[in-house]
Amino acid sequence: MSRPIFELALTAGPEHIDELGHVNNAVWVQWIQQVAVAHWDFVASATHKDAYYWVVVRHEIDYLRAAHLGDRIVVRTWVGEEPRGARFDRFVEFTGADGKICVRSKTQWAIIDKALGRPIRVPPEVVAPFVSQV
């Protein structure tokens, strides 16, 4: 089953470049979180944003190609097939201007109920807007 894809564009600025002249690996991790939060903010209802937040449990990242100062990078993200308890997978791909993937990741996130202060099973109503075309 395919999932709706959320997309945004980033440009590698001087603050992203390391001593090797390319986007630092830690920046890719920051961007993974940035696009995940942007997707949540774009799709989730105000009620869900008020009730829950997400924390990273695990990152798997493949660094395939370098990006350099001034490169425009298209970021695409989508969620996994089904949550498992409190956990839900998110996939991210960063593509350079040439259409080739620079970095891809699979991140496992856990949902936290703000009122309880602990993880809960991911509610189906939270998942629904991320898995269906609107």
CYANA upper distance limits for C-alpha pairs under 8 A (distance plus 0.5 A):
  1 MET  CA     81 GLU  CA      8.09
  3 ARG  CA     78 TRP  CA      6.71
  3 ARG  CA     79 VAL  CA      7.37
  3 ARG  CA     80 GLY  CA      8.34
  3 ARG  CA    130 PHE  CA      8.03
  3 ARG  CA    131 VAL  CA      5.94
  3 ARG  CA    132 SER  CA      7.47
  3 ARG  CA    133 GLN  CA      8.43
  4 PRO  CA     78 TRP  CA      6.87
  4 PRO  CA    130 PHE  CA      7.41
  4 PRO  CA    131 VAL  CA      6.82
  4 PRO  CA    132 SER  CA      7.15
  4 PRO  CA    133 GLN  CA      6.54
  5 ILE  CA     76 ARG  CA      6.75
  5 ILE  CA     77 THR  CA      6.11
  5 ILE  CA     78 TRP  CA      5.56
  6 PHE  CA     39 HIS  CA      6.79
  6 PHE  CA     76 ARG  CA      6.14
  6 PHE  CA     77 THR  CA      5.81
  6 PHE  CA     78 TRP  CA      6.89
  7 GLU  CA     74 VAL  CA      7.53
  7 GLU  CA     75 VAL  CA      6.00
  7 GLU  CA     76 ARG  CA      4.98
  7 GLU  CA     77 THR  CA      6.99
  8 LEU  CA     35 VAL  CA      8.02
  8 LEU  CA     74 VAL  CA      6.44
  8 LEU  CA     75 VAL  CA      5.85
  8 LEU  CA     76 ARG  CA      7.28
  9 ALA  CA     72 ARG  CA      7.32
  9 ALA  CA     73 ILE  CA      6.11
  9 ALA  CA     74 VAL  CA      4.96
  9 ALA  CA     75 VAL  CA      6.38
 10 LEU  CA     72 ARG  CA      6.27
 10 LEU  CA     73 ILE  CA      5.65
 10 LEU  CA     74 VAL  CA      6.88
 10 LEU  CA     75 VAL  CA      7.90
 11 THR  CA     69 LEU  CA      8.47
 11 THR  CA     70 GLY  CA      6.42
 11 THR  CA     71 ASP  CA      6.09
 11 THR  CA     72 ARG  CA      4.93
 11 THR  CA     73 ILE  CA      6.47
 12 ALA  CA     16 HIS  CA      6.50
 12 ALA  CA     17 ILE  CA      7.95
 12 ALA  CA     23 VAL  CA      7.41
 12 ALA  CA     67 ALA  CA      7.94
 12 ALA  CA     68 HIS  CA      7.00
 12 ALA  CA     69 LEU  CA      5.65
 12 ALA  CA     70 GLY  CA      5.59
 12 ALA  CA     71 ASP  CA      5.89
 12 ALA  CA     72 ARG  CA      7.09
 12 ALA  CA     73 ILE  CA      8.10
 13 GLY  CA     17 ILE  CA      7.49
 13 GLY  CA     69 LEU  CA      6.11
 13 GLY  CA     70 GLY  CA      6.49
 14 PRO  CA     69 LEU  CA      6.78
 16 HIS  CA     22 HIS  CA      8.26
 16 HIS  CA     23 VAL  CA      5.74
 16 HIS  CA     24 ASN  CA      6.67
 16 HIS  CA     27 VAL  CA      6.68
 16 HIS  CA     69 LEU  CA      8.34
 17 ILE  CA     21 GLY  CA      6.25
 17 ILE  CA     22 HIS  CA      5.51
 17 ILE  CA     23 VAL  CA      5.01
 17 ILE  CA     24 ASN  CA      6.23
 17 ILE  CA     68 HIS  CA      7.55
 17 ILE  CA     69 LEU  CA      7.10
 18 ASP  CA     22 HIS  CA      6.29
 18 ASP  CA     23 VAL  CA      6.70
 18 ASP  CA     24 ASN  CA      5.77
 21 GLY  CA     68 HIS  CA      7.02
 21 GLY  CA     69 LEU  CA      8.10
 22 HIS  CA     66 ALA  CA      6.47
 22 HIS  CA     67 ALA  CA      5.94
 22 HIS  CA     68 HIS  CA      5.03
 22 HIS  CA     69 LEU  CA      7.31
 23 VAL  CA     27 VAL  CA      7.13
 23 VAL  CA     28 TRP  CA      7.94
 23 VAL  CA     66 ALA  CA      7.28
 23 VAL  CA     67 ALA  CA      6.00
 23 VAL  CA     68 HIS  CA      6.41
 23 VAL  CA     69 LEU  CA      7.98
 24 ASN  CA     28 TRP  CA      7.39
 25 ASN  CA     29 VAL  CA      7.25
 25 ASN  CA     63 TYR  CA      8.43
 26 ALA  CA     30 GLN  CA      6.92
 27 VAL  CA     31 TRP  CA      6.62
 28 TRP  CA     32 ILE  CA      6.64
 28 TRP  CA    103 VAL  CA      8.23
 29 VAL  CA     33 GLN  CA      7.01
 30 GLN  CA     34 GLN  CA      6.62
 31 TRP  CA     35 VAL  CA      6.58
 32 ILE  CA     36 ALA  CA      6.76
 32 ILE  CA     92 VAL  CA      7.28
 32 ILE  CA    105 SER  CA      8.36
 33 GLN  CA     37 VAL  CA      6.61
 34 GLN  CA     38 ALA  CA      6.62
 35 VAL  CA     39 HIS  CA      6.55
 35 VAL  CA     75 VAL  CA      7.92
 35 VAL  CA     77 THR  CA      7.75
 36 ALA  CA     40 TRP  CA      6.73
 36 ALA  CA     77 THR  CA      7.77
 36 ALA  CA     90 ARG  CA      8.34
 37 VAL  CA     41 ASP  CA      6.54
 38 ALA  CA     42 PHE  CA      6.53
 39 HIS  CA     43 VAL  CA      6.58
 39 HIS  CA     77 THR  CA      8.35
 40 TRP  CA     44 ALA  CA      5.87
 41 ASP  CA     49 LYS  CA      8.07
 43 VAL  CA    129 PRO  CA      7.00
 43 VAL  CA    130 PHE  CA      7.39
 44 ALA  CA     48 HIS  CA      6.68
 44 ALA  CA     49 LYS  CA      6.95
 44 ALA  CA    126 VAL  CA      7.70
 44 ALA  CA    129 PRO  CA      7.57
 45 SER  CA     49 LYS  CA      6.78
 46 ALA  CA     50 ASP  CA      6.61
 47 THR  CA     51 ALA  CA      6.74
 48 HIS  CA     52 TYR  CA      6.35
 48 HIS  CA    126 VAL  CA      7.41
 49 LYS  CA     53 TYR  CA      7.36
 50 ASP  CA    114 LYS  CA      8.38
 51 ALA  CA    113 ASP  CA      6.57
 51 ALA  CA    114 LYS  CA      6.05
 51 ALA  CA    115 ALA  CA      7.51
 52 TYR  CA    111 ILE  CA      7.04
 52 TYR  CA    112 ILE  CA      6.00
 52 TYR  CA    113 ASP  CA      5.29
 52 TYR  CA    114 LYS  CA      5.85
 53 TYR  CA    111 ILE  CA      6.34
 53 TYR  CA    112 ILE  CA      5.84
 53 TYR  CA    113 ASP  CA      7.36
 53 TYR  CA    114 LYS  CA      7.42
 54 TRP  CA    109 TRP  CA      6.61
 54 TRP  CA    110 ALA  CA      5.97
 54 TRP  CA    111 ILE  CA      5.05
 54 TRP  CA    112 ILE  CA      6.39
 55 VAL  CA    109 TRP  CA      5.97
 55 VAL  CA    110 ALA  CA      5.88
 55 VAL  CA    111 ILE  CA      7.12
 55 VAL  CA    112 ILE  CA      7.95
 56 VAL  CA    107 THR  CA      7.56
 56 VAL  CA    108 GLN  CA      6.58
 56 VAL  CA    109 TRP  CA      5.03
 56 VAL  CA    110 ALA  CA      6.90
 57 VAL  CA    107 THR  CA      8.01
 57 VAL  CA    108 GLN  CA      5.93
 57 VAL  CA    109 TRP  CA      5.92
 57 VAL  CA    110 ALA  CA      6.97
 58 ARG  CA    107 THR  CA      6.10
 58 ARG  CA    108 GLN  CA      5.58
 58 ARG  CA    109 TRP  CA      7.69
 59 HIS  CA    105 SER  CA      7.48
 59 HIS  CA    106 LYS  CA      6.59
 59 HIS  CA    107 THR  CA      4.97
 59 HIS  CA    108 GLN  CA      7.03
 60 GLU  CA    105 SER  CA      5.95
 60 GLU  CA    106 LYS  CA      5.69
 60 GLU  CA    107 THR  CA      6.65
 61 ILE  CA    103 VAL  CA      7.60
 61 ILE  CA    104 ARG  CA      6.38
 61 ILE  CA    105 SER  CA      4.85
 61 ILE  CA    106 LYS  CA      7.13
 62 ASP  CA    103 VAL  CA      6.12
 62 ASP  CA    104 ARG  CA      5.89
 62 ASP  CA    105 SER  CA      6.72
 63 TYR  CA    102 CYS  CA      6.90
 63 TYR  CA    103 VAL  CA      5.22
 63 TYR  CA    104 ARG  CA      7.43
 64 LEU  CA    101 ILE  CA      7.47
 64 LEU  CA    102 CYS  CA      5.53
 64 LEU  CA    103 VAL  CA      6.00
 64 LEU  CA    104 ARG  CA      8.39
 65 ARG  CA    101 ILE  CA      7.64
 65 ARG  CA    102 CYS  CA      4.84
 65 ARG  CA    103 VAL  CA      7.31
 66 ALA  CA    102 CYS  CA      6.70
 67 ALA  CA     71 ASP  CA      6.78
 67 ALA  CA     96 GLY  CA      7.82
 67 ALA  CA    102 CYS  CA      7.52
 71 ASP  CA     96 GLY  CA      7.64
 71 ASP  CA     97 ALA  CA      7.79
 72 ARG  CA     96 GLY  CA      6.97
 72 ARG  CA     97 ALA  CA      6.70
 73 ILE  CA     94 PHE  CA      6.70
 73 ILE  CA     95 THR  CA      6.03
 73 ILE  CA     96 GLY  CA      5.41
 73 ILE  CA     97 ALA  CA      7.02
 74 VAL  CA     94 PHE  CA      6.17
 74 VAL  CA     95 THR  CA      5.67
 74 VAL  CA     96 GLY  CA      7.06
 74 VAL  CA     97 ALA  CA      8.29
 75 VAL  CA     92 VAL  CA      7.41
 75 VAL  CA     93 GLU  CA      6.21
 75 VAL  CA     94 PHE  CA      5.08
 75 VAL  CA     95 THR  CA      6.94
 76 ARG  CA     92 VAL  CA      6.10
 76 ARG  CA     93 GLU  CA      5.79
 76 ARG  CA     94 PHE  CA      7.10
 77 THR  CA     90 ARG  CA      7.48
 77 THR  CA     91 PHE  CA      5.94
 77 THR  CA     92 VAL  CA      4.87
 77 THR  CA     93 GLU  CA      7.02
 78 TRP  CA     90 ARG  CA      6.32
 78 TRP  CA     91 PHE  CA      5.96
 78 TRP  CA     92 VAL  CA      7.33
 78 TRP  CA    130 PHE  CA      8.23
 79 VAL  CA     88 PHE  CA      7.86
 79 VAL  CA     89 ASP  CA      6.31
 79 VAL  CA     90 ARG  CA      4.82
 79 VAL  CA     91 PHE  CA      6.57
 79 VAL  CA    130 PHE  CA      7.38
 79 VAL  CA    131 VAL  CA      7.81
 80 GLY  CA     88 PHE  CA      7.22
 80 GLY  CA     89 ASP  CA      5.42
 80 GLY  CA     90 ARG  CA      6.19
 80 GLY  CA     91 PHE  CA      7.61
 81 GLU  CA     89 ASP  CA      8.44
 82 GLU  CA     88 PHE  CA      7.43
 83 PRO  CA     87 ARG  CA      6.06
 83 PRO  CA     88 PHE  CA      4.88
 83 PRO  CA     89 ASP  CA      7.58
 83 PRO  CA    122 VAL  CA      7.02
 84 ARG  CA     88 PHE  CA      6.78
 84 ARG  CA    121 ARG  CA      8.17
 84 ARG  CA    122 VAL  CA      8.26
 85 GLY  CA    120 ILE  CA      7.67
 85 GLY  CA    121 ARG  CA      4.97
 85 GLY  CA    122 VAL  CA      6.68
 86 ALA  CA    110 ALA  CA      5.62
 86 ALA  CA    111 ILE  CA      6.00
 86 ALA  CA    112 ILE  CA      8.31
 86 ALA  CA    119 PRO  CA      6.41
 86 ALA  CA    120 ILE  CA      5.68
 86 ALA  CA    121 ARG  CA      4.73
 86 ALA  CA    122 VAL  CA      5.59
 87 ARG  CA    108 GLN  CA      6.85
 87 ARG  CA    109 TRP  CA      5.93
 87 ARG  CA    110 ALA  CA      4.85
 87 ARG  CA    111 ILE  CA      7.12
 87 ARG  CA    121 ARG  CA      8.14
 87 ARG  CA    122 VAL  CA      7.56
 88 PHE  CA    108 GLN  CA      6.19
 88 PHE  CA    109 TRP  CA      5.85
 88 PHE  CA    110 ALA  CA      6.85
 88 PHE  CA    122 VAL  CA      8.25
 89 ASP  CA    106 LYS  CA      7.14
 89 ASP  CA    107 THR  CA      6.15
 89 ASP  CA    108 GLN  CA      4.98
 89 ASP  CA    109 TRP  CA      6.67
 90 ARG  CA    106 LYS  CA      6.19
 90 ARG  CA    107 THR  CA      5.74
 90 ARG  CA    108 GLN  CA      6.83
 90 ARG  CA    109 TRP  CA      7.88
 91 PHE  CA    104 ARG  CA      7.94
 91 PHE  CA    105 SER  CA      6.15
 91 PHE  CA    106 LYS  CA      5.10
 91 PHE  CA    107 THR  CA      6.92
 92 VAL  CA    104 ARG  CA      6.02
 92 VAL  CA    105 SER  CA      5.68
 92 VAL  CA    106 LYS  CA      7.08
 93 GLU  CA    101 ILE  CA      7.14
 93 GLU  CA    102 CYS  CA      8.18
 93 GLU  CA    103 VAL  CA      6.44
 93 GLU  CA    104 ARG  CA      4.86
 93 GLU  CA    105 SER  CA      7.07
 94 PHE  CA    101 ILE  CA      6.20
 94 PHE  CA    102 CYS  CA      6.09
 94 PHE  CA    103 VAL  CA      5.72
 94 PHE  CA    104 ARG  CA      6.73
 95 THR  CA     99 GLY  CA      6.17
 95 THR  CA    100 LYS  CA      5.93
 95 THR  CA    101 ILE  CA      4.79
 95 THR  CA    102 CYS  CA      6.05
 95 THR  CA    103 VAL  CA      7.84
 96 GLY  CA    100 LYS  CA      6.17
 96 GLY  CA    101 ILE  CA      6.85
 96 GLY  CA    102 CYS  CA      6.87
110 ALA  CA    119 PRO  CA      7.19
111 ILE  CA    119 PRO  CA      6.06
111 ILE  CA    120 ILE  CA      6.88
111 ILE  CA    121 ARG  CA      8.04
111 ILE  CA    122 VAL  CA      6.91
112 ILE  CA    116 LEU  CA      8.50
112 ILE  CA    117 GLY  CA      7.01
112 ILE  CA    118 ARG  CA      5.72
112 ILE  CA    119 PRO  CA      4.70
112 ILE  CA    120 ILE  CA      6.62
113 ASP  CA    117 GLY  CA      6.16
113 ASP  CA    118 ARG  CA      6.22
113 ASP  CA    119 PRO  CA      6.51
113 ASP  CA    120 ILE  CA      6.82
114 LYS  CA    118 ARG  CA      7.78
122 VAL  CA    126 VAL  CA      7.44
122 VAL  CA    127 VAL  CA      7.80
123 PRO  CA    127 VAL  CA      7.20
124 PRO  CA    128 ALA  CA      6.58
125 GLU  CA    129 PRO  CA      8.08
126 VAL  CA    130 PHE  CA      8.32
127 VAL  CA    131 VAL  CA      7.01
128 ALA  CA    132 SER  CA      6.79
129 PRO  CA    133 GLN  CA      8.14
129 PRO  CA    134 VAL  CA      7.90
